[in-house]
């Protein structure tokens, strides 16, 4: 939450991450939840390249080569 709050502040927004998460996850229509089969990557301290590297690494562990993409 701290990293997300800093990102929002850099965008000029001063909303509460905790409040936003509660509203988003408990709304009646399309609540924001993580799917059971989702692969979660904490991108808090990763660059875009780091996130892509994590995705490719996980795909490689599952036996997929970059040429398969």
C-alpha distance (Angstrom), angle and dihedral (degrees) to the residues before:
residue distance angle dihedral
X1 . . .
X2 3.80 . .
X3 3.80 93.3 .
X4 3.81 91.3 46.1
X5 3.82 90.7 49.6
X6 3.81 90.6 51.5
X7 3.83 90.3 50.0
X8 3.81 90.7 50.1
X9 3.82 90.7 48.1
X10 3.82 90.5 52.7
X11 3.81 86.5 54.4
X12 3.81 88.9 54.7
X13 3.81 94.5 -105.9
X14 3.78 123.3 129.0
X15 3.81 102.9 -174.7
X16 3.80 125.6 135.4
X17 3.81 112.5 -99.4
X18 3.82 91.4 -157.9
X19 3.81 92.1 52.5
X20 3.81 92.4 45.4
X21 3.81 91.8 49.6
X22 3.81 91.9 49.9
X23 3.81 92.6 48.9
X24 3.82 92.7 45.0
X25 3.81 95.1 47.6
X26 3.81 97.2 44.4
X27 3.80 101.9 41.5
X28 3.79 114.9 121.9
X29 3.81 96.7 -129.1
X30 3.79 117.7 57.3
X31 3.80 99.2 -18.0
X32 3.77 113.3 -155.3
X33 3.80 104.8 -111.5
X34 3.79 134.6 149.1
X35 3.80 111.2 -108.4
X36 3.80 116.0 -119.6
X37 3.81 92.0 -118.1
X38 3.82 95.5 43.1
X39 3.79 121.4 125.2
X40 3.80 105.4 -138.3
X41 3.80 119.5 -150.5
X42 3.79 116.7 -171.3
X43 3.78 100.8 -140.2
X44 3.82 94.5 177.5
X45 3.79 94.2 113.9
X46 3.81 100.1 21.3
X47 3.77 130.9 99.4
X48 3.81 119.7 -134.8
X49 3.79 87.2 -97.7
X50 3.80 89.6 51.6
X51 3.80 91.7 53.5
X52 3.81 91.4 48.5
X53 3.80 89.6 48.4
X54 3.81 90.4 51.9
X55 3.81 90.8 50.6
X56 3.81 92.7 48.6
X57 3.81 90.6 46.5
X58 3.79 91.7 53.4
X59 3.79 91.8 46.9
X60 3.81 90.2 49.9
X61 3.82 89.8 52.0
X62 3.80 87.7 55.8
X63 3.80 90.4 53.2
X64 3.79 98.9 -102.5
X65 3.78 116.8 137.2
X66 3.79 122.8 -149.1
X67 3.80 88.8 -112.3
X68 3.81 88.8 62.1
X69 3.81 91.5 63.9
